[in-house]
Amino acid sequence: MLIRISTAVLASFLAALAPLHAQDLPATTDTPGPIVTDRPTVTNSSVVVPSGSLQAENGLLVTDRQGQSIADGPETLVRFGIATRTELRFTAPNYY
């Protein structure tokens, strides 16, 4: 009996939450799209930064192996969108 009551309460609770789902706003020309970040020196994104946008990404990699600690940083990447499918990428040299 308790299982039936708890199932009914759970079902009614979930039914009440159904209209509360999130929706995306319609994209307009004024609203830039979401950014897609890289992991500098690890992977590169195939998505271009929107035209006229500047995106800076930084990272630090610390590895501890067999009692030796190695720090690789800063891993810096600056991306500037110059056209719909073109961007400039500037990378700072790493320091080990």
Buried (B, 14 or more C-beta within 10 A) or exposed (E): EEEEEEEEEEEEEEEEEEEEEEEEEEEEEEEBEEEEBBEBBEEEEEEBBBBEBEBEBEBEBEEEEEEEEEEBBBBBBBBBBEEEEEBEEEEEEBEE
